[in-house]
Amino acid sequence: MTENKREHAKMRILFSHGIKLCAVLAVLLLVAAGCSSSGGETGTTPVVPTGSDPAAVALSATPGTISAGGTATITARVTDEDSAIVVGATVVFSAESLYGTITATADTDASGVATATFTSSGQTGTTTIAASVGSSVTGSTTLTITPVAAYLSLSTSQTSILTDGVDAADITATVLNASRVPIEGIAVNFSVAAGQLSVANVMTDGSGQAETSLTSGTYDKTNQVVTVTVTAQDLIATIPIQVTGTTVSLSIDETVLASGGTQSTPLTVTVKDGGGTEISGAEVTLTQSGSGTVTLTPASGTTATNGTLAITVTGQNAGSVTITATALGASASQAVTVSGTPFEITSPAASSVSQETGTALPITVRSPDNHDVKFVTTMGTWDINNQVSATLAAGTGTVTSTLNVGINAGIATVRVEDNTDSSISDTLQVAIYAPSDEATRLTLQVSPSTIAPSSGGVTNNTTIKATVKNGDGQVVGDAPVIFTLFRTTGGGEYISPPIVYTSSNPESGVPIGVATTDFYSGSLVSNTQGVLCLGRIDGAAIAGPAKVFDFDLATGTITRSDTGGSFIADGFKEGDTIRVSGSEENDDTYTITTGGLAAGSLTVDDSLKADESPGNPVVIATAEDTDVVSVVISGEGSSVAIGGATVIEEVENNPAAYKYPMSVLVNDSGGNAVPGVTVTLSLWPTKYATGYTDPDAGPIITGEFWNEDLNRSDSLDIGEDTDGNTWGGVFPPRYFGVLGEGAYDTALNGIIDPAKSCAGAVPVTVVTDENGLAQFDHVYLKNNAAWVKVEYRATALVYGSETVSTLNMWLPFIEDEKANLPNSPWGPYP
């Protein structure tokens, strides 16, 4: 076709559609402008042809599958016989009325495209959409209309997988309509934030099911809970899978080092996956705790190709040190002794004591380098200046300051530190109580007594209940009970809080005379005897826990080898009934004979079980006012896994709140899903953060602070409205709320920070389905997103045994809204 004929054809088409003459002249002028004056050749700026007579119309539907009652966009592209687009052509659309309606006509735009909207009538099936231009040019496409998915359920072939990249959990999604009939052909999307899926997008089969497999993959072998989020139409469901098996092990040449930086020893950290294969490139972090200090070189690093990281440990300040290595959600600990005289509190000798209100407690500190000592307390004042902080000269190597505990009951945390180096420190916890002179008997109960190790962000715990009575068997309120763990695994198990008061208020929800605390498992399993927890009330005589006791069967004598240790100073008396706990052969109760008490020995009138040399940590204590329970950490216990989705939704009709889909999965000791279990859910805001919102980066946290409500009573008690500026050192881990941590503007403001409502809301209970899974939504206000860390607690009774799991996380937010989130409610700066 010549250029002139093409121009005349364009004119005919434009006029046939009612285009004004000026528009036609404009097109001709544009064409002419592109021609040379010498022979009709094109110039340097070619003109895209707009087509002549329509010769074809191509249709497509977006999306190609919709749910009943939904809509789809139908696109028609019109071209001429040379495949050039045709502008301004009128396209007539038609649809089968049984399946829905469609826009009648539309003109092609500058791209030669006309669009129409198809609206489903609710009828399901495959329908044909047709379009025509004029009487002879037609085209069609098909559109699939699926039933509306009303129910989405998930199941898994196993609730946990190893971090070997091979072990797999088969995840099955089942989609049903409102009549609970399986639906075929529904698009199901699987997504995870970690691990590896075999396939992400699957269509349901004739059984309404879509399947994928989850492995740990090879990229990230962290012990963690991976939440599989599944969407089908408007439905969202989640299922948590525990990914576990990665281990950290430590080996060290010397466990006793000289102080002062004069002796070093190599420490090797080895990281392996669930299949026992060494992991290279694993990030390892090392920390230390205890009365002594060491230098770790390096303090962090990456494992080599053989899965190891070499560390040099150098003794610095005398005392006991626990070195903990953490990598990929696993940890291990190694005990080291730095010889010499340590910086420590020498009196009181115990790490936690009780003290009546209105009394004074002398605290003596040994400073081997004769450096000044700084004393700090969270309750009470120091006698030297009537302040919460005081600094005294050590002089002869020791210094004593007296703590006036005051008239208010509560828990004081005392910290002493070398005034030249705050990392050299020691702590003492003091339970301040109104006198409870009648408290003489203590019994402990733990349920369940076997729990699973904690792994991948999910912490397993059990509740220890203490009951205090007087000599007549009557319960006693407001009595302090102090807990201590011994014979631990080194995997990081702990008790929180370590000091509690028995209830005196019948409306508190706790029976009068009863106090409860929680035992949290670490990452390692225990032996069959378990981790031992000692509870004691004021006035109890206690020696240990320590590896210093020798049992002589022939003489019935228990002797101790610790320098300066004294059974008399510990409070034992002739005729006392004592309990031995933690030994290999002699755990039992005995009576101290008349004349059988000496500073370094006890003689009992009951037969010992066997000769036994010092080995395990042993506690010897008066039997009535102390008690010991055992918690076995085993992989054979039932478990509850908690997980959150990879998507967050805005609450419908409430743009100020988020809805976070979550789920719990309950399985028995064999890893089998347990249906029909009622799971009790609760929330607690464990931390709050100060910070501000950056227009590009979103929330920027400038400080993190523990919840002020120590005992979780939801009321402000004495000593809980803390001032965050009190402390400048490192705080004991996992001790919530008593260390004076808080932002400047929350200290002494008369309210609890953060309020319990900041955590949001979850259902009180949910019930697991046939797959052991229960879905629920966590709803919270957007202004708390990113600024509040919450603890999810799920409690389930599985075959008569109570299982409790917790998950801690900062409240998430929708990524696209990060720049619009408000600054922290607690201010932008700490």
C-alpha positions in Angstrom: 0.0 0.0 0.0 1.5 3.4 -1.1 1.9 6.2 1.4 -1.0 8.3 -0.2 -3.4 5.3 -0.2 -2.5 4.7 3.5 -3.3 8.4 4.3 -6.7 8.2 2.5 -7.5 5.0 4.3 -6.8 6.7 7.6 -9.1 9.5 6.7 -11.9 7.2 5.9 -11.6 5.3 9.2 -11.4 8.5 11.2 -14.4 10.0 9.5 -16.4 6.8 9.9 -16.0 7.2 13.6 -17.1 10.8 13.7 -13.6 12.3 14.2 -13.5 16.0 13.5 -11.8 17.2 10.4 -9.2 19.2 12.4 -8.0 15.9 14.0 -7.6 14.4 10.5 -5.7 17.4 9.2 -3.4 17.2 12.2 -2.6 13.5 11.4 -1.9 14.4 7.8 0.3 17.3 8.8 2.3 14.9 11.1 2.7 12.4 8.3 3.8 15.1 5.9 6.2 16.5 8.4 7.9 13.1 8.4 8.4 13.1 4.6 11.4 14.7 2.7 10.7 17.2 -0.1 12.8 15.2 -2.6 11.2 11.8 -2.9 8.8 10.9 -0.1 11.5 9.2 2.0 11.0 9.3 5.8 12.9 11.8 7.9 14.8 11.4 11.1 11.5 11.1 13.3 9.3 8.3 12.0 5.6 8.2 12.7 4.0 5.0 14.1 1.1 4.0 11.8 -2.3 4.1 13.4 -3.7 1.4 11.2 -6.3 1.2 8.5 -9.2 -1.1 8.3 -9.5 -3.4 11.4 -8.4 -6.9 10.5 -8.1 -8.6 13.9 -9.1 -8.3 17.6 -7.2 -10.1 20.3 -8.9 -10.6 23.7 -7.4 -11.4 27.1 -8.9 -11.6 30.6 -7.1 -10.4 33.8 -7.1 -12.4 35.9 -8.0 -15.5 34.0 -9.7 -17.0 37.0 -12.0 -15.2 39.4 -14.2 -16.3 42.2 -18.0 -16.2 41.9 -19.3 -12.7 42.2 -15.9 -11.2 41.3 -14.8 -9.0 38.4 -12.3 -9.3 35.6 -10.8 -6.8 33.2 -11.3 -7.8 29.5 -8.7 -6.3 27.1 -9.2 -6.1 23.3 -6.3 -5.1 21.0 -7.3 -4.1 17.5 -4.9 -4.3 14.5 -5.0 -4.0 10.8 -3.8 -6.5 8.1 -0.3 -5.3 8.6 -0.5 -5.8 12.4 -0.5 -2.1 13.0 -2.7 -0.8 15.8 -6.0 0.8 15.0 -6.9 3.9 17.0 -10.4 5.0 17.7 -12.1 1.7 16.6 -15.3 0.9 18.4 -15.3 -2.6 20.0 -18.5 -4.3 21.0 -18.2 -6.8 23.9 -20.6 -9.7 24.7 -20.8 -12.4 27.4 -22.9 -15.3 28.2 -25.7 -13.9 30.4 -25.7 -17.0 32.6 -22.3 -16.2 33.9 -22.4 -12.4 34.1 -22.5 -9.0 32.4 -19.9 -6.9 30.6 -19.4 -3.3 29.4 -21.2 -3.0 26.0 -18.8 -1.0 24.0 -15.4 0.8 24.2 -13.2 2.7 21.7 -9.5 1.7 21.3 -7.1 4.2 22.8 -3.7 5.4 21.5 -2.3 1.9 22.0 -5.1 0.3 20.0 -6.6 -1.2 23.2 -10.2 -1.1 24.5 -11.1 -2.4 27.9 -14.3 -3.7 29.5 -15.3 -5.0 32.9 -16.9 -8.4 33.3 -19.0 -8.9 36.5 -19.8 -12.4 37.6 -23.4 -13.4 38.3 -22.2 -16.1 40.8 -22.5 -19.0 38.3 -19.3 -21.1 38.3 -17.7 -22.7 35.3 -15.8 -21.5 32.2 -17.4 -18.8 30.1 -16.6 -17.3 26.7 -16.2 -13.6 26.3 -16.5 -12.2 22.7 -15.7 -9.0 21.0 -16.3 -7.6 17.5 -15.3 -4.6 15.4 -17.7 -4.0 12.6 -19.5 -7.0 11.3 -16.7 -9.3 10.3 -13.8 -8.8 12.8 -14.3 -10.9 15.9 -12.3 -12.4 18.7 -12.9 -14.3 22.0 -11.3 -15.5 25.2 -12.3 -17.7 28.1 -12.7 -16.9 31.8 -12.8 -19.4 34.6 -15.2 -18.7 37.5 -14.6 -20.7 40.6 -16.8 -21.1 43.6 -16.1 -18.9 46.6 -13.8 -20.5 49.1 -15.4 -20.4 52.5 -13.0 -22.6 54.5 -9.2 -23.1 54.4 -7.5 -25.7 56.6 -3.9 -26.8 56.8 -2.2 -30.0 57.9 1.4 -31.2 58.0 3.0 -34.6 57.8 5.3 -33.6 60.7 5.5 -30.7 63.1 9.3 -30.3 63.1 12.1 -30.8 60.6 15.8 -31.0 60.9 18.2 -28.3 59.6 19.8 -30.8 57.2 18.1 -29.5 54.1 16.6 -33.0 53.5 14.0 -33.6 56.2 10.7 -32.3 54.9 7.3 -31.5 56.2 4.5 -32.0 53.6 2.0 -29.1 54.0 -1.5 -29.7 52.7 -4.1 -27.0 52.2 -7.7 -28.0 51.9 -10.3 -25.6 50.4 -14.0 -26.0 50.9 -17.1 -24.0 49.8 -19.8 -22.8 52.1 -21.4 -26.3 52.1 -18.0 -27.8 53.1 -17.6 -29.4 49.7 -14.0 -29.5 48.3 -13.4 -27.1 45.5 -11.2 -27.9 42.5 -9.2 -25.3 40.6 -8.6 -22.8 43.4 -5.3 -21.0 43.3 -3.4 -21.5 46.5 -0.3 -19.6 47.4 2.3 -20.8 50.0 4.9 -18.4 51.5 7.5 -18.5 54.2 10.0 -16.1 55.6 12.7 -18.8 56.1 13.3 -22.3 54.9 12.6 -23.6 51.4 9.3 -24.6 49.7 9.2 -27.1 46.9 6.5 -25.0 45.1 4.7 -21.8 46.0 1.6 -21.7 43.7 -0.6 -24.7 43.4 -4.1 -25.3 42.1 -6.4 -27.5 44.2 -7.2 -30.9 42.9 -10.5 -32.8 42.9 -10.2 -33.2 46.6 -9.8 -29.5 47.1 -6.2 -30.0 48.2 -3.0 -28.3 47.3 0.4 -29.5 48.6 4.0 -28.3 49.0 7.0 -29.4 51.0 9.1 -27.4 53.4 12.7 -28.1 54.2 15.3 -26.0 56.0 17.1 -25.5 52.7 20.8 -24.9 52.6 20.9 -21.1 52.9 19.8 -20.7 56.5 20.1 -23.5 59.0 19.0 -21.5 62.1 16.9 -23.3 64.7 13.6 -21.4 64.5 9.9 -21.6 64.0 9.0 -21.2 60.3 5.4 -20.1 59.7 3.9 -21.3 56.5 1.3 -18.7 55.4 -1.3 -19.9 52.9 -3.8 -17.8 51.0 -6.7 -18.9 48.8 -8.9 -16.1 47.5 -9.6 -13.9 50.5 -8.7 -16.6 53.1 -5.5 -16.7 55.0 -4.2 -19.6 57.2 -0.9 -20.3 58.9 0.9 -23.3 60.3 4.1 -23.2 62.4 6.8 -25.7 61.8 9.8 -26.0 64.2 13.1 -26.2 62.3 15.6 -27.6 64.7 18.8 -29.7 65.0 21.6 -27.2 64.7 24.0 -27.5 67.5 26.9 -25.6 69.0 29.6 -27.4 71.0 32.7 -26.0 72.8 36.0 -27.6 73.6 38.7 -25.9 75.7 42.2 -27.0 76.7 42.4 -25.4 80.2 39.5 -24.7 82.5 41.6 -22.9 85.2 43.4 -19.7 84.2 45.6 -17.3 86.0 44.3 -13.8 86.4 45.8 -10.5 85.2 46.1 -11.5 81.5 49.0 -13.8 82.2 47.5 -17.0 80.9 45.5 -17.9 77.8 43.9 -21.1 76.4 42.3 -22.0 73.0 38.6 -22.5 72.8 37.0 -24.1 69.7 33.4 -23.5 68.7 31.9 -26.1 66.4 28.6 -25.6 64.6 26.7 -28.5 63.0 23.4 -28.9 61.3 20.6 -31.4 62.1 22.4 -34.0 60.0 25.7 -33.6 61.9 27.4 -31.8 59.0 29.6 -28.9 59.9 28.2 -25.5 58.9 30.6 -22.9 57.4 29.9 -19.2 57.5 27.8 -19.4 60.7 27.9 -16.1 62.7 29.0 -16.9 66.3 28.6 -14.5 69.2 30.3 -15.1 72.6 29.2 -13.7 75.9 30.4 -14.2 79.5 28.9 -14.0 82.9 29.9 -14.7 86.5 32.0 -13.2 89.2 35.2 -13.2 87.2 36.1 -11.9 83.7 38.1 -13.2 80.7 39.1 -11.7 77.4 37.6 -13.4 74.4 39.6 -12.9 71.2 37.7 -12.5 69.0 34.3 -12.0 70.8 32.5 -12.9 67.6 33.2 -14.4 64.2 32.3 -16.7 61.4 32.9 -20.4 61.2 35.4 -21.7 58.7 34.7 -24.4 56.1 35.1 -27.1 58.8 32.4 -25.4 60.9 34.8 -24.2 63.6 35.8 -20.8 65.0 39.0 -20.5 67.1 38.8 -18.3 70.2 41.6 -17.3 72.6 40.5 -17.1 76.2 42.6 -15.0 78.6 42.1 -14.8 82.3 41.6 -11.3 83.7 39.7 -10.9 87.0 39.5 -13.7 89.4 36.3 -15.7 89.9 34.0 -18.1 88.0 33.2 -17.4 84.4 30.6 -19.0 82.1 31.4 -18.5 78.4 28.4 -18.9 76.2 28.6 -19.3 72.4 25.5 -18.6 70.3 25.0 -19.4 66.6 22.0 -20.0 64.4 19.5 -20.2 67.3 21.7 -22.7 69.3 24.0 -22.1 72.2 26.5 -23.9 74.5 28.3 -22.9 77.6 31.7 -23.6 79.1 32.7 -22.9 82.7 36.1 -21.4 83.4 37.8 -20.5 86.7 40.1 -17.5 86.9 42.4 -18.1 89.8 43.2 -15.5 92.3 41.1 -13.3 94.6 37.8 -12.2 92.9 35.9 -8.9 93.1 32.7 -10.0 94.8 30.2 -9.5 97.5 31.5 -11.6 100.4 28.7 -10.8 102.8 25.9 -11.9 102.5 27.4 -14.9 100.8 24.2 -16.0 99.0 23.2 -14.4 95.7 19.7 -13.6 97.0 18.6 -12.9 100.6 15.5 -11.7 102.4 15.3 -8.8 104.8 12.5 -7.4 107.0 11.2 -3.9 106.3 12.7 -1.2 108.5 16.0 -3.0 109.0 19.5 -2.5 107.7 21.7 -5.0 105.7 25.5 -4.6 105.8 27.0 -5.5 102.4 30.7 -6.2 102.3 32.6 -6.2 99.0 36.1 -7.5 98.4 38.1 -5.3 95.9 41.4 -7.2 95.4 43.0 -4.2 93.6 41.9 -1.8 96.3 39.9 0.2 93.8 36.9 2.3 94.9 33.6 0.4 94.9 30.3 1.8 93.6 27.1 0.6 95.4 23.8 1.0 93.6 20.3 -0.2 94.7 16.8 -0.2 93.2 15.1 0.1 96.6 16.2 1.6 99.9 19.2 3.9 100.5 22.8 3.7 101.6 23.7 4.8 105.1 26.6 7.0 104.0 24.6 9.5 102.0 20.9 8.4 102.2 21.0 8.0 98.3 20.5 5.1 96.0 24.1 5.3 94.8 27.3 5.6 96.8 31.0 5.2 96.2 33.4 4.1 98.9 37.2 3.6 99.1 38.3 0.0 99.5 41.3 0.8 101.6 42.5 -2.6 102.8 40.8 -4.6 100.0 37.3 -4.7 101.4 34.6 -2.2 101.9 31.2 -2.4 103.7 28.2 -0.2 103.1 24.8 -0.6 104.9 21.6 -0.8 102.9 18.7 0.8 104.8 15.9 -1.2 103.1 13.1 1.2 104.1 9.4 0.6 105.0 8.1 -0.7 101.6 8.1 -4.4 100.6 9.5 -5.3 97.3 12.6 -6.6 95.6 15.8 -4.6 95.6 18.6 -5.4 93.2 22.0 -4.4 94.5 24.9 -3.9 92.1 28.4 -3.3 93.1 31.2 -2.5 90.6 34.8 -1.6 90.4 34.7 2.2 90.1 37.5 2.1 87.4 35.8 -0.7 85.3 32.1 -1.2 85.5 32.4 -4.6 83.8 33.9 -5.9 87.1 30.8 -6.3 89.2 28.6 -8.5 91.3 24.9 -8.4 92.2 22.7 -9.3 95.1 18.9 -9.6 95.2 17.2 -8.6 98.4 13.6 -9.6 99.1 12.2 -6.9 101.4 9.1 -8.1 103.2 6.8 -7.3 106.1 7.6 -9.8 109.0 6.0 -13.2 108.5 7.2 -14.9 111.7 4.9 -17.8 111.4 6.2 -19.0 108.0 8.0 -22.3 108.7 7.0 -24.9 106.1 7.5 -24.8 102.3 6.3 -27.3 99.7 7.0 -27.0 95.9 5.0 -28.5 93.1 5.9 -28.4 89.4 3.6 -29.3 86.5 4.5 -30.6 84.0 7.8 -31.9 85.3 9.1 -32.8 81.8 9.3 -30.1 79.1 10.9 -29.8 75.7 14.1 -27.8 75.0 13.6 -24.2 73.8 14.5 -23.6 70.2 14.1 -21.2 67.4 12.4 -18.4 69.3 9.8 -20.6 71.0 10.5 -21.0 74.7 9.1 -23.9 76.6 8.3 -23.4 80.3 6.6 -24.9 83.3 5.1 -23.4 86.4 6.5 -24.0 89.9 4.0 -23.5 92.7 5.2 -22.7 96.3 2.9 -23.1 99.3 3.9 -21.7 102.7 2.4 -22.7 106.0 3.0 -22.2 109.7 3.6 -24.9 112.3 -0.1 -25.6 112.6 -0.5 -26.2 108.9 -2.2 -22.8 108.2 -1.2 -21.0 105.0 0.8 -17.8 105.4 0.5 -14.8 103.1 3.2 -12.2 102.1 6.0 -14.6 102.7 9.0 -14.3 100.4 10.1 -17.5 98.5 13.5 -17.4 96.9 14.4 -19.8 94.1 17.8 -21.1 93.0 18.7 -23.5 90.1 21.5 -26.0 90.3 22.7 -29.0 88.3 21.8 -27.1 85.2 22.7 -28.2 81.6 24.5 -25.0 80.5 21.9 -24.5 77.8 20.5 -21.3 79.3 17.6 -22.5 81.5 16.4 -19.9 84.1 13.7 -19.0 86.6 11.7 -15.8 86.4 11.0 -14.1 88.7 13.6 -15.7 91.2 11.8 -14.1 94.2 8.1 -14.2 94.8 5.7 -13.4 97.6 2.9 -15.7 98.7 -0.6 -14.3 98.0 -2.5 -12.6 100.8 -5.4 -11.3 98.5 -8.2 -13.8 97.8 -9.1 -11.7 94.7 -5.6 -12.0 93.1 -6.5 -15.2 91.4 -3.7 -17.0 93.3 -4.7 -18.9 96.5 -3.7 -17.4 99.8 -0.3 -18.7 100.9 0.7 -19.7 97.3 3.3 -18.1 95.0 4.2 -19.1 91.5 7.2 -18.7 89.2 8.1 -20.0 85.8 11.0 -22.3 84.9 12.2 -21.8 81.3 14.1 -24.5 79.5 17.3 -23.9 77.6 18.5 -25.3 74.3 20.0 -28.5 75.8 18.3 -31.6 77.3 19.0 -32.7 80.8 19.8 -36.1 82.3 17.1 -38.2 83.7 17.4 -36.5 87.2 16.7 -33.2 85.6 17.5 -29.6 86.6 17.0 -29.0 90.3 15.2 -26.0 91.7 15.6 -25.1 95.3 13.0 -23.0 97.1 13.5 -21.5 100.5 11.8 -19.1 102.9 13.3 -16.7 105.4 15.2 -18.4 108.2 16.2 -21.5 106.2 19.6 -22.9 106.8 21.4 -23.7 103.5 24.8 -24.8 102.4 25.5 -24.9 98.7 24.9 -25.6 96.0 28.6 -26.5 95.7 30.9 -29.4 94.8 32.5 -29.4 98.3 30.7 -32.1 100.3 32.2 -35.5 101.3 29.9 -38.2 102.7 31.5 -40.9 105.0 29.2 -43.9 105.4 31.1 -45.4 108.3 30.9 -42.3 110.6 27.7 -40.8 109.2 29.5 -37.5 108.7 29.2 -34.9 106.0 32.3 -32.7 105.7 32.9 -29.7 103.6 36.1 -28.5 101.9 35.3 -24.9 100.9 37.6 -22.3 102.5 35.7 -20.3 105.1 32.6 -22.4 104.8 30.7 -23.0 108.0 27.6 -25.1 108.8 27.2 -23.0 111.9 27.3 -19.7 110.1 24.8 -21.1 107.6 22.3 -21.4 110.4 22.2 -25.1 111.1 21.4 -26.3 114.7 21.7 -29.6 116.5 18.5 -31.6 116.1 17.6 -30.0 112.7 16.1 -32.3 110.1 18.1 -31.6 106.9 17.6 -32.6 103.3 20.4 -33.5 100.9 19.7 -32.8 97.2 21.8 -33.3 94.1 24.1 -36.0 95.2 24.6 -39.2 93.3 24.0 -41.6 96.3 22.8 -39.7 99.4 19.7 -37.7 98.5 17.4 -38.0 101.5 16.4 -36.4 104.8 18.6 -36.8 107.9 18.7 -35.4 111.5 21.8 -33.7 113.0 22.8 -35.5 116.1 23.5 -33.9 119.5 27.1 -32.8 119.4 27.2 -33.5 115.7 27.4 -29.9 114.5 30.8 -28.3 113.7 31.8 -25.5 111.3 33.2 -28.0 108.8 31.1 -31.1 109.4 27.7 -32.5 110.2 27.0 -35.9 111.8 23.6 -37.4 111.3 21.8 -40.1 113.2 20.4 -41.7 110.1 22.5 -43.9 107.9 24.0 -42.3 104.9 23.6 -44.3 101.7 27.1 -44.6 100.5 30.6 -43.1 100.6 30.7 -40.2 98.2 33.3 -37.7 97.2 32.6 -34.2 95.9 31.3 -34.3 92.4 27.9 -32.9 91.5 26.6 -29.6 92.9 24.9 -30.5 96.2 22.5 -28.5 98.5 22.2 -29.3 102.2 19.3 -27.4 103.8 16.8 -27.6 106.6 14.0 -29.7 105.4 10.8 -27.9 106.6 11.5 -24.4 105.2 13.1 -25.5 101.9 12.1 -27.8 99.1 13.5 -29.1 95.9 11.8 -30.1 92.7 13.2 -31.5 89.4 12.4 -30.5 85.9 13.5 -32.8 83.1 14.3 -31.2 79.8 13.6 -33.8 77.2 12.9 -34.1 73.5 10.1 -36.5 74.4 7.7 -34.1 75.9 4.5 -32.8 74.2 4.9 -29.3 72.7 2.9 -26.3 71.6 4.4 -24.3 68.7 3.3 -20.7 68.0 3.7 -18.9 64.7 2.7 -15.8 62.9 1.9 -15.2 59.2 4.1 -13.6 56.6 1.3 -11.1 55.9 -0.4 -8.5 58.0 -3.9 -7.1 57.4 -5.6 -3.9 58.3 -8.7 -4.4 60.4 -11.8 -4.1 58.3 -13.5 -0.7 58.7 -10.8 0.3 61.2 -7.7 1.8 59.6 -6.1 2.4 63.0 -5.6 -1.3 63.8 -3.7 -4.3 62.4 -4.8 -7.9 62.3 -2.0 -10.4 62.4 -3.1 -14.0 61.5 -1.5 -16.6 63.8 -1.7 -20.3 64.7 -0.8 -22.8 67.4 0.1 -26.4 66.7 -0.1 -29.1 69.4 1.6 -32.4 69.1 2.4 -35.2 71.6 5.7 -36.8 72.6 5.7 -38.8 69.4 5.3 -35.8 67.2 1.7 -36.6 66.4 -0.9 -33.8 66.0 -3.4 -33.7 68.9 -6.9 -32.6 67.9 -9.6 -31.2 70.1 -7.2 -29.6 72.6 -8.3 -26.3 74.2 -5.4 -23.9 74.1 -5.5 -20.9 76.4 -3.9 -17.8 75.0 -2.5 -14.7 76.7 -0.5 -11.6 75.8 2.0 -9.6 77.8 4.0 -6.5 76.7 7.5 -7.5 77.8 9.3 -4.4 76.4 8.7 -1.0 75.0 10.9 1.2 72.9 11.6 4.8 72.3 12.2 6.0 68.8 11.1 7.9 65.8 9.8 7.3 62.3 12.2 8.1 59.5 10.5 9.0 56.1 12.6 6.4 54.3 13.7 3.8 56.8 10.6 3.7 58.9 10.7 3.1 62.7 14.2 3.8 64.3 14.5 2.4 67.8 16.7 4.5 70.1 16.2 2.5 73.3 14.6 -0.7 74.7 13.2 -1.0 78.2 11.6 -3.8 80.2 8.0 -3.7 81.4 7.9 -2.0 84.8 5.2 -4.4 86.1 7.5 -6.9 87.7 4.9 -9.3 89.1 2.5 -8.9 86.1 -0.3 -7.8 88.6 -1.5 -5.1 86.2 -1.2 -2.6 89.1 1.6 -0.3 90.0 3.3 -1.6 93.1 6.0 0.0 95.3 9.3 0.2 93.5 7.9 -0.5 90.0 7.7 3.0 88.7 11.4 3.0 87.8 13.8 5.6 86.7 15.8 4.5 83.6 18.7 6.7 84.4 19.6 4.8 87.6 21.7 2.1 85.9 24.7 2.4 83.7 25.9 -1.2 83.6 24.9 -4.5 82.1 21.9 -6.1 83.7 21.3 -9.7 84.6 19.5 -11.4 81.6 15.9 -12.4 81.6 15.0 -10.5 84.8 12.0 -8.5 83.9 11.3 -5.1 85.2 13.2 -4.8 88.4 16.4 -3.3 87.2 15.3 0.3 86.9 15.2 0.2 83.2 13.0 2.9 81.7 12.9 6.0 79.5 13.4 9.3 81.2 9.8 10.4 80.6 8.3 7.1 82.1 10.2 7.3 85.4 8.0 8.2 88.4 5.1 9.1 86.1 2.6 7.2 88.3 1.6 4.6 85.7 2.8 1.3 84.4 4.8 1.5 81.2 3.8 -0.1 78.9 0.1 -0.6 79.7 -1.1 -4.2 79.2 -3.5 -3.0 76.5 -0.5 -2.0 74.4 0.0 -5.7 73.6 -3.4 -5.9 71.8 -5.9 -8.7 72.0 -6.1 -12.4 71.2 -8.9 -14.9 71.9 -9.0 -16.4 75.4 -9.1 -19.9 74.0 -8.9 -21.8 70.7 -9.5 -25.5 69.9 -7.2 -27.5 67.7 -8.7 -29.1 64.6 -8.1 -32.6 63.3 -4.6 -31.5 62.3 -3.7 -30.3 65.8 -3.9 -26.7 64.5 -5.9 -23.7 65.7 -6.0 -20.4 63.9 -6.5 -17.0 65.6 -6.0 -13.3 64.9 -3.9 -10.9 67.0 -5.4 -7.4 66.8 -3.5 -4.3 68.0 -3.3 -0.6 67.4 -1.0 0.7 64.7 0.6 3.3 67.0 2.1 0.4 69.0 3.5 -1.4 66.0 7.4 -1.5 66.1 7.4 0.0 69.6 6.1 -2.8 71.8 7.5 -6.3 72.2 4.9 -8.9 73.2 5.0 -12.4 74.7 2.5 -14.8 73.4 1.7 -17.6 75.8 -0.1 -20.8 74.8 -1.1 -23.3 77.5 -2.5 -26.7 76.5 -3.4 -29.8 78.5 -2.2 -32.8 76.5 -3.2 -36.2 77.8 -3.4 -34.8 81.4 0.0 -33.0 81.2 0.0 -29.2 81.0 2.4 -27.8 78.3 3.2 -24.1 78.1 5.1 -22.3 75.3 5.9 -18.7 74.7 7.0 -16.6 71.7 8.4 -13.1 71.9 8.4 -10.6 69.1 8.1 -6.9 68.3 4.7 -6.0 67.0 5.0 -6.1 63.2 3.7 -3.6 60.7 2.8 -3.4 56.9 6.0 -2.6 55.1 4.3 -0.1 52.8 3.0 1.9 55.8 6.4 2.1 57.6 6.9 5.8 56.7 3.4 6.7 58.1 3.7 5.1 61.5 3.8 7.6 64.4 6.8 8.1 66.6 7.0 6.0 69.8 4.4 6.8 72.4 7.3 6.9 74.9 9.2 9.6 73.1 11.8 9.6 70.4 14.9 9.4 72.7 15.8 7.2 75.7 
